[in-house]
Amino acid sequence: MNNNINKSKMMHIAGGMIFSFLTASMLFTFSSCADDHFNIGQDVTGTKTIWENIKENQEVSDYAYILEHLPYSLKEKGFTSETYAEVLNGDQTFTIWAPKNGSYDFEYYKKLIENGIEDSIKKVENEFVRNNMTRYTHIMNGQEAQKLILLNGKRAILNFANNTFRGQSIIRPNIGSSNGVLHITQSPASFIPNIYEYIQTRTDATNLNQFLKKYEVEEFDESSSSAGPTVNGTATWVDSVTFRYNTYLGSVVEREDSNYVAIVPTDKAWNSVYDKIAKFYNYKKYYSQFDYVADEDKKVNYVAGKETVIDTTQMDSIKRLRIANGLLRGMIFNANWQPRQVPITSLNDIAKVDSLVTYEGYKFKKAGTLNETNDKAEVFEVDNFVDMFGGKEPIECSNGYAYITDSWNYPSALYAPTLEYKPATIFDGVLVGKTTVESGRLSLYHTDENGNTVVDSVFNYMQINGNKTNYTARFKLRNMLSGKYDIYIVTLDNFKEKLPTMFKADIIIDKKDVSTMATAKPAARYKPTTESLTNPFVTGVGSYGEAVTGKKQTSNFYTHQADSVHGYTDTICIAKDYEIPYCFYGLSDAYPILTITGALLSNDSKPDKTEYVYTYNLNLVSIILKPKTEE
């Protein structure tokens, strides 16, 4: 998941009521726009409190028992010594929709309260009591339906024409009270969990729940709370608002005012891919990084750089987070805002779409279709979206839909992406000797049948100039995962000299065994391993790049082979199955280095050579590293 996380909030009202999963802006709406949300009339005022009216009405005696024995919360954890009956007997203003006896399983809620388990009591509080009450007075005297926010943050419709509350008939409306109004309903409003609440109910998704639970935090929000009187110099609060939010997922799966889709992996799905992802995050305890520093003459030697030490606890935590990121990057989608505005609220919807975009911006397209995401960034190709969403119809939640899947059917590139470094955009490296660089931009175009110029592609490139000698440039390959890679460089034709070039490549990497570091001398601790890359496709070459059998395999690479048909760019494979033993992802001071060096001999570029000549320059577009995965 993206780690720039938006807060997902759950509000609590310290006067006894928790606004769960409710944003601060909603509370502000209640305070500043009260006239739009409730109406107080003389016909519903009374001398008795809401609690007194409930207690005297035998039609809701079961509901009265629950209120009398249910403690209310100030915060996410724990309770106060007061009950809901005492709160409803006080000065704060509420509207209550009390369900009549026999319309719900009273014994079920009674047992949850009596067993004394906090989670059970919270369930009664959030799913039953707060699901049928709100702040301020809302009477049945209007003509249009009224939108409400209940004390658990759920949305509700008070329909005056049909005389219903969230679809439940109001059989005795407008029982006036000194602190609000009481309505008696035929049945309680059904509790519909939001996506996050629903995930927490899944006993077959313990891996996901245990991971997400670690990112739940809570804090007091003074700006959204209502201040009370100052007592002995200390501020008090009438409405004390706190936020519970998940710093990993953010607010998207808890917001009640939105419509999202979540793909929820069960433990079976989680376990099926966990080990596959884990091998790409093989961190070690100790990294020693060397840096190359050039003096005024550009004579470069490696020097001791920084050390990165990861203790066992950190390593386990980092690894779990990275693996979960790979599992969950494609988890959340906006149910409505997809390409072509096609909703994705059923499998039938899913089967119709060709492109999808996650809430965090990851893009998918169906194999064999056009990319409709209007983005030139990497798009992950999927064979079947229905399989990716689990192949089962979703569970409807209060803020969207949850697709439950027992198999993880995303492309492996989601957890082991191709890395591409574009030095013309950001040069993260060092130059050696007389080598210089300059950035260039080349647009390729054609003229259409109407005589208009049409741009086909644009290349930003870095020209590495040897200045009549062999060039050397070193590039830092940051954020590489552990595992095997195919490594490519993309070059652009030398359209000025119209000549190819010849070069060598090697990888400089810290491959030291961590067990030897404690006793190693400083020089040995920092000394890197340099491995030359060998052309994987040539058994032998002649003096000017032509293939020759029976000769030793060469370490030279060529921007063009003598018998090839040339286009504007070359994608040259410089390594197959090259293994990176340790993970460097997220480590700012640890990274392998790729060195590209011109490999021309003294007579290779003499102008009087008639067979073939090379240039001392290389136009580099990008460096591409493709991880090898098990599909």
NUSEPA-15508 format. One line per 4 residues: for each residue x, y, z of C-alpha. Coordinates in Angstrom, 2 decimals. Layout:
X Y Z ~ ...
//
This chain:
0.00 0.00 0.00 ~ 1.10 3.66 -0.40 ~ 2.61 4.81 2.83 ~ 1.37 8.41 2.64
-1.67 7.45 4.62 ~ -4.87 9.48 5.11 ~ -6.44 9.14 8.55 ~ -9.46 6.89 8.83
-11.43 8.28 11.70 ~ -13.80 7.06 14.34 ~ -15.34 9.73 16.50 ~ -16.32 9.39 20.11
-18.58 11.70 22.08 ~ -17.30 11.99 25.63 ~ -20.67 12.87 27.03 ~ -21.25 9.19 26.68
-21.49 8.59 22.93 ~ -18.98 7.42 20.40 ~ -19.24 8.65 16.83 ~ -17.60 5.66 15.21
-16.09 6.07 11.76 ~ -17.28 9.69 11.56 ~ -15.10 12.51 10.29 ~ -14.55 15.78 12.09
-16.16 17.71 9.26 ~ -19.38 15.81 9.86 ~ -19.44 16.81 13.49 ~ -18.87 20.40 12.47
-21.89 20.09 10.19 ~ -24.03 19.08 13.13 ~ -22.86 22.02 15.21 ~ -22.99 24.78 12.65
-25.99 23.68 10.60 ~ -28.30 22.55 13.34 ~ -31.34 24.28 11.87 ~ -30.99 22.16 8.73
-30.79 18.88 10.60 ~ -33.41 19.03 13.33 ~ -36.55 20.80 14.31 ~ -37.86 21.45 17.77
-41.58 22.10 18.16 ~ -43.81 22.80 21.13 ~ -45.83 19.71 20.30 ~ -42.98 17.37 21.28
-41.61 19.16 24.32 ~ -42.14 17.39 27.60 ~ -41.24 17.46 31.25 ~ -39.95 13.90 31.37
-36.57 12.80 30.05 ~ -36.19 10.29 27.24 ~ -35.18 7.65 29.76 ~ -38.24 8.28 31.92
-40.50 7.93 28.89 ~ -38.81 4.68 27.90 ~ -38.95 3.30 31.44 ~ -42.70 3.93 31.71
-43.50 2.34 28.34 ~ -43.94 -1.44 28.67 ~ -43.88 -1.73 24.90 ~ -40.09 -1.18 25.00
-39.24 -2.78 28.35 ~ -36.59 -5.04 26.81 ~ -34.90 -1.99 25.27 ~ -35.04 -0.29 28.69
-33.23 -3.27 30.26 ~ -30.42 -2.95 27.71 ~ -30.03 0.79 28.30 ~ -30.03 0.29 32.06
-27.22 -2.29 31.95 ~ -25.09 -1.06 29.03 ~ -22.13 1.16 30.01 ~ -21.16 3.91 27.61
-17.71 4.67 26.28 ~ -15.55 7.73 26.34 ~ -12.86 6.15 24.20 ~ -12.26 3.22 21.92
-11.16 1.08 24.84 ~ -12.83 0.83 28.24 ~ -16.07 2.20 29.70 ~ -17.25 4.74 32.24
-19.32 4.01 35.33 ~ -22.45 5.51 33.74 ~ -25.02 3.63 31.69 ~ -26.99 4.71 28.65
-30.04 5.06 30.88 ~ -28.20 7.67 32.93 ~ -27.04 9.52 29.82 ~ -30.61 9.63 28.46
-31.75 10.95 31.82 ~ -29.40 13.93 31.59 ~ -29.24 17.27 29.80 ~ -27.80 16.24 26.43
-30.26 16.20 23.53 ~ -30.94 13.03 21.55 ~ -33.44 11.35 19.26 ~ -34.11 7.69 20.01
-35.82 5.11 17.79 ~ -36.70 2.40 20.33 ~ -37.71 -0.96 18.84 ~ -40.71 -2.65 20.40
-40.41 -5.89 22.36 ~ -40.26 -9.08 20.32 ~ -38.85 -7.44 17.18 ~ -35.25 -8.50 17.88
-33.33 -11.15 19.79 ~ -33.33 -9.58 23.25 ~ -31.71 -12.59 24.92 ~ -28.78 -12.40 22.51
-27.97 -8.80 23.44 ~ -28.62 -9.47 27.13 ~ -26.08 -12.30 27.17 ~ -23.48 -10.17 25.35
-23.78 -7.53 28.09 ~ -23.81 -10.01 30.97 ~ -20.72 -11.95 29.86 ~ -18.63 -8.88 30.66
-16.32 -9.19 27.64 ~ -15.43 -5.76 26.32 ~ -15.73 -6.65 22.63 ~ -19.18 -8.15 23.24
-20.39 -5.05 25.07 ~ -18.98 -2.83 22.31 ~ -20.91 -4.89 19.79 ~ -24.21 -4.14 21.56
-23.26 -0.48 21.83 ~ -22.18 0.06 18.23 ~ -24.45 -2.31 16.32 ~ -27.68 -1.94 18.30
-27.97 1.09 20.60 ~ -26.00 3.66 18.59 ~ -27.45 2.30 15.39 ~ -30.88 3.59 16.52
-30.07 7.01 17.95 ~ -28.59 10.36 17.02 ~ -27.94 13.74 18.53 ~ -30.43 16.61 18.62
-34.19 16.46 18.09 ~ -35.65 15.02 14.87 ~ -39.44 14.99 14.81 ~ -41.84 13.60 12.22
-43.36 16.80 10.85 ~ -41.73 17.38 7.47 ~ -42.62 16.64 3.90 ~ -39.25 15.53 2.53
-36.94 12.76 3.62 ~ -34.17 13.82 5.97 ~ -30.62 12.48 5.91 ~ -29.13 11.72 9.32
-25.85 10.56 10.77 ~ -26.31 8.14 13.64 ~ -24.08 7.91 16.68 ~ -22.12 5.03 15.18
-21.43 7.08 12.05 ~ -23.90 5.22 9.83 ~ -26.14 7.09 7.40 ~ -29.90 6.97 7.82
-32.98 8.27 6.03 ~ -35.93 9.61 8.06 ~ -38.77 9.30 5.56 ~ -41.71 11.50 6.54
-43.96 10.39 3.67 ~ -43.62 6.69 4.53 ~ -43.29 7.28 8.28 ~ -40.10 5.17 8.42
-36.62 5.30 9.92 ~ -34.06 3.39 7.81 ~ -36.94 1.45 6.33 ~ -38.47 0.50 9.69
-42.03 1.69 10.43 ~ -42.45 4.25 13.21 ~ -45.52 3.09 15.12 ~ -45.51 5.82 17.81
-43.75 9.02 16.69 ~ -42.85 12.22 18.51 ~ -42.99 11.30 22.19 ~ -41.92 14.63 23.62
-39.12 14.71 26.17 ~ -37.21 17.41 28.00 ~ -33.96 16.32 26.38 ~ -35.11 15.34 22.88
-37.66 13.04 21.32 ~ -38.55 9.34 21.44 ~ -40.02 7.30 18.57 ~ -41.22 3.69 18.93
-40.41 1.55 15.87 ~ -41.77 -1.73 14.56 ~ -38.24 -3.18 14.40 ~ -34.68 -1.98 15.00
-32.70 -0.60 12.07 ~ -30.41 -3.25 10.63 ~ -26.71 -2.78 11.28 ~ -24.72 -2.86 8.04
-20.95 -2.92 8.58 ~ -18.63 -0.83 6.49 ~ -15.86 -2.62 4.61 ~ -13.36 -2.38 7.45
-15.87 -3.57 10.03 ~ -16.83 -6.45 7.76 ~ -13.21 -7.54 7.28 ~ -12.89 -7.72 11.06
-15.77 -10.22 11.21 ~ -14.07 -12.67 8.84 ~ -12.68 -15.55 10.87 ~ -11.04 -16.88 7.69
-8.98 -13.69 7.22 ~ -6.93 -13.73 10.41 ~ -3.64 -12.94 8.64 ~ -5.10 -9.79 7.12
-6.81 -8.74 10.36 ~ -3.73 -9.31 12.50 ~ -1.66 -7.23 10.11 ~ -4.15 -4.35 9.92
-4.72 -4.30 13.68 ~ -1.13 -3.21 14.23 ~ -1.84 0.04 12.39 ~ -4.85 1.18 14.43
-4.23 4.33 16.48 ~ -6.40 6.79 18.36 ~ -5.93 10.42 19.37 ~ -7.87 13.38 20.73
-8.93 16.07 18.23 ~ -9.31 19.32 20.10 ~ -10.33 21.33 17.03 ~ -13.42 19.14 16.49
-14.42 18.87 20.14 ~ -16.89 21.13 21.94 ~ -15.37 22.94 24.89 ~ -17.14 23.04 28.23
-16.54 25.37 31.18 ~ -13.10 25.88 32.66 ~ -13.02 24.30 36.10 ~ -10.23 25.37 38.47
-8.19 26.53 35.52 ~ -8.61 23.25 33.63 ~ -10.52 23.04 30.34 ~ -13.37 20.55 30.18
-15.12 19.15 27.14 ~ -18.81 18.57 26.48 ~ -18.21 16.67 23.24 ~ -14.76 15.12 23.30
-13.87 13.78 19.88 ~ -11.19 11.18 19.29 ~ -10.19 9.50 16.08 ~ -9.49 5.84 15.53
-7.89 5.32 12.18 ~ -5.84 2.72 10.41 ~ -2.59 4.26 9.28 ~ -2.03 1.53 6.70
-5.33 1.57 4.84 ~ -6.26 5.16 5.55 ~ -9.88 6.28 5.67 ~ -11.16 4.73 2.48
-12.70 1.51 3.82 ~ -14.21 3.21 6.89 ~ -15.73 6.35 5.38 ~ -19.51 6.01 5.39
-20.03 8.67 2.73 ~ -18.25 6.83 -0.09 ~ -18.57 3.78 -2.30 ~ -15.52 1.53 -2.46
-14.63 -2.01 -3.45 ~ -12.17 -4.19 -1.55 ~ -10.66 -7.50 -2.59 ~ -10.28 -9.39 0.69
-7.80 -12.29 0.71 ~ -8.68 -15.15 3.03 ~ -5.94 -17.00 4.91 ~ -5.87 -19.53 2.09
-5.14 -16.81 -0.46 ~ -2.66 -15.06 1.84 ~ -0.69 -18.23 2.53 ~ -0.65 -19.30 -1.14
1.51 -16.35 -2.16 ~ 3.26 -15.28 1.05 ~ 6.40 -17.39 0.55 ~ 6.63 -16.42 -3.12
6.76 -12.77 -2.16 ~ 9.00 -13.34 0.87 ~ 11.97 -14.49 -1.21 ~ 12.21 -11.04 -2.78
12.70 -9.44 0.66 ~ 15.74 -11.33 1.94 ~ 17.31 -8.61 4.06 ~ 20.55 -9.14 5.96
21.62 -7.63 9.24 ~ 24.60 -5.65 7.98 ~ 25.22 -3.67 4.79 ~ 28.44 -1.80 4.06
28.17 0.70 1.26 ~ 31.11 2.02 -0.74 ~ 30.93 5.19 -2.79 ~ 32.92 6.36 -5.76
34.33 9.85 -5.50 ~ 36.16 11.64 -8.29 ~ 38.94 14.14 -7.72 ~ 39.63 17.09 -10.00
41.22 14.79 -12.57 ~ 38.27 12.41 -12.30 ~ 40.46 9.67 -10.96 ~ 38.00 7.53 -9.07
38.47 4.97 -6.34 ~ 35.91 3.48 -4.04 ~ 35.87 4.85 -0.54 ~ 34.20 3.69 2.65
30.64 4.93 2.74 ~ 27.87 4.28 5.24 ~ 26.86 1.21 7.19 ~ 23.28 0.02 7.54
22.51 -2.24 10.48 ~ 19.11 -3.93 10.84 ~ 18.40 -5.79 14.07 ~ 16.32 -8.95 14.10
13.13 -7.25 15.32 ~ 13.40 -4.53 12.68 ~ 14.14 -7.08 9.98 ~ 11.05 -9.15 10.77
8.85 -6.05 10.93 ~ 10.20 -4.62 7.66 ~ 9.86 -7.94 5.89 ~ 6.25 -8.44 7.01
5.37 -4.92 5.87 ~ 7.00 -5.36 2.45 ~ 5.27 -8.70 1.89 ~ 1.90 -7.27 2.94
2.44 -4.34 0.58 ~ 2.92 -6.80 -2.26 ~ -0.23 -8.65 -1.24 ~ -2.45 -5.62 -0.74
-1.39 -3.06 -3.36 ~ -4.36 -3.95 -5.52 ~ -6.89 -4.28 -2.70 ~ -9.00 -1.07 -2.79
-10.90 0.42 -5.73 ~ -13.38 3.24 -6.09 ~ -16.61 1.45 -7.02 ~ -17.75 4.20 -9.40
-14.80 6.19 -10.69 ~ -13.30 3.74 -13.14 ~ -12.41 4.18 -16.83 ~ -15.56 4.78 -18.87
-17.37 5.33 -15.54 ~ -18.33 1.64 -15.39 ~ -19.24 0.55 -11.83 ~ -17.67 -2.60 -10.39
-20.33 -3.64 -7.89 ~ -20.98 -7.14 -9.27 ~ -19.16 -9.90 -11.16 ~ -21.18 -8.94 -14.21
-19.73 -5.42 -13.94 ~ -16.22 -6.83 -13.51 ~ -16.56 -9.01 -16.61 ~ -17.41 -5.98 -18.75
-14.46 -3.72 -17.92 ~ -11.14 -3.73 -19.78 ~ -9.18 -1.42 -17.45 ~ -9.20 -0.74 -13.71
-7.46 1.73 -11.40 ~ -6.99 1.14 -7.66 ~ -7.56 3.84 -5.06 ~ -3.77 4.26 -4.76
-3.34 4.59 -8.53 ~ -2.16 1.12 -9.57 ~ -3.45 0.39 -13.06 ~ -4.61 -2.88 -14.60
-5.78 -3.81 -18.06 ~ -7.21 -6.98 -19.48 ~ -4.84 -8.90 -21.76 ~ -5.41 -8.11 -25.42
-7.28 -4.84 -24.80 ~ -6.35 -1.20 -25.03 ~ -5.16 0.71 -21.98 ~ -8.07 2.95 -20.94
-6.43 4.37 -17.81 ~ -5.23 7.51 -19.63 ~ -1.81 7.06 -18.12 ~ 1.55 6.22 -19.67
2.87 4.76 -16.43 ~ 3.25 1.03 -15.96 ~ 0.01 -0.87 -16.42 ~ -0.29 -4.41 -15.07
-1.82 -6.91 -17.47 ~ -4.40 -9.38 -16.16 ~ -5.87 -12.37 -17.99 ~ -9.20 -12.37 -16.18
-10.57 -9.68 -13.88 ~ -13.30 -11.99 -12.55 ~ -10.62 -14.37 -11.25 ~ -8.68 -11.47 -9.74
-11.80 -10.48 -7.77 ~ -12.27 -14.04 -6.47 ~ -15.02 -15.30 -8.77 ~ -17.77 -14.80 -6.16
-20.44 -12.12 -5.88 ~ -19.46 -9.42 -3.35 ~ -20.81 -8.77 0.12 ~ -22.63 -5.45 0.25
-21.38 -3.14 3.00 ~ -22.53 0.29 4.15 ~ -19.83 2.01 2.10 ~ -19.26 -0.39 -0.77
-18.58 -4.02 -1.57 ~ -16.20 -6.71 -0.33 ~ -15.07 -9.41 -2.76 ~ -13.78 -12.43 -0.82
-11.11 -14.49 -2.57 ~ -9.47 -17.79 -1.66 ~ -6.79 -17.37 -4.34 ~ -4.40 -14.53 -5.10
-4.76 -13.91 -8.84 ~ -2.83 -10.72 -9.39 ~ 0.13 -10.41 -11.78 ~ 3.43 -11.10 -10.03
4.74 -7.74 -11.25 ~ 2.62 -6.17 -8.51 ~ 4.98 -7.46 -5.82 ~ 8.13 -7.81 -7.96
7.93 -4.88 -10.39 ~ 10.28 -4.16 -13.22 ~ 12.71 -1.42 -12.25 ~ 13.63 1.24 -14.79
16.26 3.91 -14.22 ~ 16.26 6.91 -16.55 ~ 19.57 8.74 -16.09 ~ 18.55 11.62 -18.36
15.88 12.49 -15.78 ~ 17.92 11.81 -12.64 ~ 21.60 10.94 -12.86 ~ 22.42 9.09 -9.66
26.03 8.06 -10.14 ~ 29.54 9.20 -10.97 ~ 31.67 9.75 -14.09 ~ 35.29 8.63 -14.52
38.26 10.20 -16.33 ~ 37.42 12.41 -19.30 ~ 33.83 11.19 -19.41 ~ 31.17 13.85 -19.62
27.42 13.66 -20.08 ~ 24.74 15.79 -21.61 ~ 21.02 15.28 -21.81 ~ 19.12 15.17 -25.05
15.59 14.76 -26.32 ~ 14.62 13.19 -29.62 ~ 11.12 13.16 -31.10 ~ 10.33 10.59 -33.77
7.47 11.42 -36.09 ~ 5.90 10.66 -39.44 ~ 3.68 12.51 -41.89 ~ 0.17 11.15 -42.23
-1.92 10.95 -45.39 ~ -3.17 14.50 -44.85 ~ 0.31 15.92 -44.61 ~ 0.16 16.41 -40.84
3.17 15.70 -38.65 ~ 2.39 12.98 -36.10 ~ 4.74 12.38 -33.16 ~ 5.33 8.64 -32.70
7.52 8.70 -29.61 ~ 9.80 10.93 -27.59 ~ 13.08 9.78 -26.09 ~ 14.93 11.52 -23.29
18.47 10.25 -23.28 ~ 21.85 10.82 -21.71 ~ 24.80 10.99 -24.07 ~ 27.87 9.59 -22.34
30.87 11.18 -24.03 ~ 34.32 9.57 -23.88 ~ 35.89 12.60 -25.58 ~ 38.07 10.44 -27.86
38.78 7.88 -25.17 ~ 36.79 5.11 -23.50 ~ 33.98 6.40 -21.31 ~ 33.11 5.09 -17.83
29.91 5.85 -15.95 ~ 28.61 4.26 -12.77 ~ 24.91 4.12 -11.87 ~ 23.37 3.40 -8.47
20.67 0.72 -8.73 ~ 18.46 1.60 -5.80 ~ 15.62 -0.47 -4.32 ~ 16.54 -3.78 -5.91
14.85 -6.83 -4.44 ~ 16.62 -10.11 -3.75 ~ 16.31 -12.70 -6.50 ~ 17.26 -13.19 -10.14
17.09 -10.47 -12.77 ~ 17.43 -10.03 -16.49 ~ 19.20 -6.71 -17.01 ~ 18.87 -4.53 -20.10
20.06 -1.17 -21.28 ~ 18.12 0.80 -23.86 ~ 20.27 2.86 -26.22 ~ 19.46 5.37 -28.92
21.15 5.51 -32.32 ~ 24.08 7.85 -32.53 ~ 22.29 9.89 -35.15 ~ 25.09 12.50 -35.32
28.07 10.26 -36.07 ~ 25.89 7.40 -37.34 ~ 28.25 4.90 -35.69 ~ 27.71 2.13 -33.12
29.71 1.73 -29.95 ~ 31.18 -1.17 -28.00 ~ 31.19 -1.40 -24.20 ~ 31.64 -3.62 -21.17
29.45 -3.79 -18.06 ~ 29.92 -4.98 -14.50 ~ 28.00 -5.01 -11.23 ~ 29.60 -3.79 -8.00
27.72 -5.17 -5.01 ~ 28.05 -5.95 -1.32 ~ 27.75 -9.75 -1.14 ~ 29.57 -10.24 2.15
28.32 -12.80 4.65 ~ 27.02 -10.96 7.69 ~ 28.59 -13.49 10.06 ~ 32.09 -12.30 9.12
31.45 -8.62 9.68 ~ 31.98 -8.47 13.43 ~ 35.61 -9.54 13.17 ~ 36.48 -8.13 9.75
38.95 -5.30 9.41 ~ 37.52 -1.99 8.15 ~ 39.03 -2.36 4.68 ~ 37.54 -5.83 4.28
34.18 -4.71 5.61 ~ 33.81 -2.13 2.87 ~ 35.50 -3.87 -0.05 ~ 32.84 -4.64 -2.66
32.52 -7.53 -5.07 ~ 32.89 -6.63 -8.76 ~ 31.37 -9.07 -11.24 ~ 31.83 -8.66 -14.98
28.75 -9.29 -17.09 ~ 29.17 -11.54 -20.11 ~ 27.21 -11.20 -23.32 ~ 24.62 -14.00 -22.93
23.79 -14.30 -26.64 ~ 27.17 -14.47 -28.40 ~ 29.40 -17.56 -28.45 ~ 32.21 -15.58 -30.02
32.83 -12.34 -31.91 ~ 35.31 -11.08 -34.40 ~ 37.22 -7.83 -34.18 ~ 34.25 -5.75 -35.23
31.33 -7.46 -33.58 ~ 30.50 -10.15 -36.15 ~ 29.54 -13.56 -34.74 ~ 32.30 -16.13 -35.02
32.02 -19.76 -33.95 ~ 34.70 -21.47 -31.95 ~ 35.86 -18.38 -30.15 ~ 35.60 -17.64 -26.45
32.46 -15.87 -25.29 ~ 33.03 -12.15 -25.07 ~ 32.28 -9.64 -22.32 ~ 31.80 -6.95 -24.98
28.41 -5.56 -25.90 ~ 27.49 -3.69 -29.05 ~ 24.81 -1.15 -29.74 ~ 24.33 -2.87 -33.10
25.50 -6.19 -34.46 ~ 27.02 -6.15 -37.95 ~ 24.19 -8.09 -39.56 ~ 21.23 -6.63 -37.67
18.47 -4.43 -38.99 ~ 18.64 -1.17 -37.06 ~ 15.82 0.87 -35.65 ~ 16.03 3.99 -33.61
16.61 2.22 -30.30 ~ 18.33 -0.95 -29.17 ~ 17.34 -2.93 -26.10 ~ 20.46 -4.84 -25.18
20.40 -7.67 -22.66 ~ 23.57 -7.45 -20.58 ~ 22.71 -10.20 -18.06 ~ 20.39 -13.20 -17.79
19.38 -14.64 -14.41 ~ 21.77 -12.38 -12.53 ~ 21.25 -13.07 -8.84 ~ 20.98 -10.36 -6.19
21.33 -12.32 -2.92 ~ 20.05 -9.60 -0.57 ~ 17.24 -7.08 -0.67 ~ 18.08 -3.36 -0.94
14.52 -2.05 -1.09 ~ 13.94 1.01 1.09 ~ 17.62 1.30 2.13 ~ 18.89 4.78 1.30
22.54 3.94 1.99 ~ 22.84 0.51 0.37 ~ 22.64 -0.30 -3.35 ~ 24.44 -2.19 -6.14
26.26 -0.16 -8.81 ~ 26.25 -0.80 -12.56 ~ 29.38 0.30 -14.42 ~ 29.29 0.86 -18.19
32.72 1.30 -19.80 ~ 33.69 1.84 -23.42 ~ 35.62 -1.14 -24.82 ~ 37.20 0.28 -27.94
40.72 -0.64 -28.97 ~ 43.04 2.03 -30.31 ~ 42.35 1.16 -33.94 ~ 38.62 0.51 -33.63
37.63 4.08 -34.40 ~ 40.26 5.23 -36.85 ~ 38.54 6.88 -39.78 ~ 40.66 5.04 -42.34
39.25 1.68 -41.29 ~ 36.90 0.58 -44.05 ~ 35.37 -2.52 -42.44 ~ 33.70 -1.04 -39.39
34.25 1.76 -36.90 ~ 32.89 2.64 -33.47 ~ 32.18 5.86 -31.63 ~ 33.40 6.84 -28.16
29.88 8.00 -27.25 ~ 26.83 6.11 -25.94 ~ 23.28 7.45 -26.00 ~ 21.66 5.84 -22.95
17.85 5.97 -22.62 ~ 17.32 3.70 -19.60 ~ 18.49 0.76 -17.52 ~ 15.85 -1.95 -17.03
15.89 -4.75 -14.46 ~ 13.23 -7.44 -14.81 ~ 12.86 -9.81 -11.83 ~ 12.33 -13.50 -12.51
9.13 -14.74 -10.87 ~ 7.23 -18.00 -10.70 ~ 3.91 -17.36 -12.38
//
